[in-house]
Amino acid sequence: MKTKTVLRSLFLAYGLTGVCLLLLAFLVFQFDLGLAPVSAGIVAVYVISCLAGGFMAGKIMRKDKYFWGILVGLAYFILLVLVSFAAEGKWDMSFQHLLTTFCMCLGGGALGGMLA
């Protein structure tokens, strides 16, 4: 039950990520956005997706909601890093960027779990 809940929540988070990134890509091409709005949009997508996944996990588990939200955020981060590494074929992320992304994913998941 617990693994299934985390996987379902992670599936929701990545589904939402896909939809949000498609919308962001549309906005970039439609309005020729610069680097700053695109970077802010990507940060928002990470946080909102982890928040939604953590919220779903917290709603399903009903106990230790923030812990399950953090777990979903951690799983999201790990999968994000692994896919980024596989796509690039090399490590192309600074430690500062890695740490910031880690905190955003865990924070979004924890907040979503607490709000459930």
Secondary structure as the mmCIF struct_conf table of DSSP 4:
data_model
#
loop_
_struct_conf.conf_type_id
_struct_conf.id
_struct_conf.beg_label_comp_id
_struct_conf.beg_label_asym_id
_struct_conf.beg_label_seq_id
_struct_conf.end_label_comp_id
_struct_conf.end_label_asym_id
_struct_conf.end_label_seq_id
HELX_RH_AL_P HELX_RH_AL_P1 LYS A 2 PHE A 31
TURN_TY1_P TURN_TY1_P1 ASP A 32 ASP A 32
HELX_RH_AL_P HELX_RH_AL_P2 LEU A 35 MET A 61
BEND BEND1 LYS A 63 ASP A 64
HELX_RH_AL_P HELX_RH_AL_P3 LYS A 65 GLU A 88
BEND BEND2 GLY A 89 LYS A 90
HELX_RH_AL_P HELX_RH_AL_P4 PHE A 95 LEU A 115
#
